[in-house]
Amino acid sequence: MEFDFIKQLKFDEKGLIPVITQDYENGQVLMLAYANREALEKTLEQGTVHYYSRSRQELWHKGETSGHFQYVKEIRYDCDGDAVLILVEQKGAACYTGKRSC
């Protein structure tokens, strides 16, 4: 995956952008979270999704503690560049409650 698309994105005043994560096989929306530039770069580098936790004010590698990783299949962004869609292969639950989606 290429880093060039990140230049097209419009991050908010806090340096964040909403990310919708969707199952690439069935289209189910799994979650909505936020990412900063560093989270998106790590996502591209590692092939698993990273977010930015607004409550903890730190990067969050989805699955790091639970083992429920999200493997990137495709990344898209909308025409305004102010939202990102990541299609993933979800391993285990996407939600911290243990449910498939949040």
N, C-alpha and C positions, 0 to 999 in steps of 0.2 A: 504494500500500500504506500501511497505517496503522501508526503507531508505538505505538498503544495496546497491542498484544499484548505488547510488550516488558515492560510492567508486570506481566504475568501470569507471567513466567518466573522460575524459581528458579536463580540463578547459584550456583556453588560458592563456597567460602571464598576462592578466588583471583579471583573475579569472572568465571568462565568457565562456558560451557554447551556440551555436545557437540552438534555439528551433523552430521547425516547428509545427504549431498547425493546426489540421485537424478535420473536422466534422466527428464524428464517424458513423453517419448514411449513408452519401452519399460520403464520402471520399474527399470532397472539401477542398483544402488547404485554410485556413482562413488567416493565417499570418505567418511571420517569425519575431522572436524577439530573445532576449538574456536573459539568466538567469545566476545567480551566485548560489553558493551552498545554501545560505540562501533562495533565491527565490524558489528553488526546494524543500527545506525542508518545507517551508510554504505551497507550493502547496500540498505536501503530507499530511500535518497536517490538512489543511482546506478543501481540495477537490475542490478548485477553483484555477485557474492558477494565479501564480505570476511571474513577469518578473523582469529584471533589466533594468532600463532606462539608456541608455548610454548618452543621452543628458542631463538628469537631475542628473545623477550619484546617483540614489536612487532606492529602491525597488518600484515596480509598481504592484498593485493588479488590474488586468484587471476587469473592471466593477465597481470599487469602486466609481467613480464619475458618470459614465454613466448608471449604472445599468445593463450593458451588460456583465454579468458574463460568464465565461467559466467553466463549470462543468466537472471535470476530469472523463473520463471513462476508460482510459488506458494510460500508459506511456511506451514507448519503446525507445531504443537507438541503434545506429548502431554498427556494429562489431568492429569498431575502438574506440568506446566510445567518439567520438568527436562531436556528434550531437544527439539531443533528438527529438523525435516525441511524441506529446501529442494529443491523441484523446479526443475530448470534445463534450459536448452538449452545443452549443452556444445559449445564450439568447440575442436576438437583434443583432445589427451589431457588427462585429469583428473589423472593421476599424473606426478610429476616424472621417473619412469623412462621416460616416453613411452608408457606403456600407457593404454588407454581408462579403466581404473579402477585404484584402488590396492588 
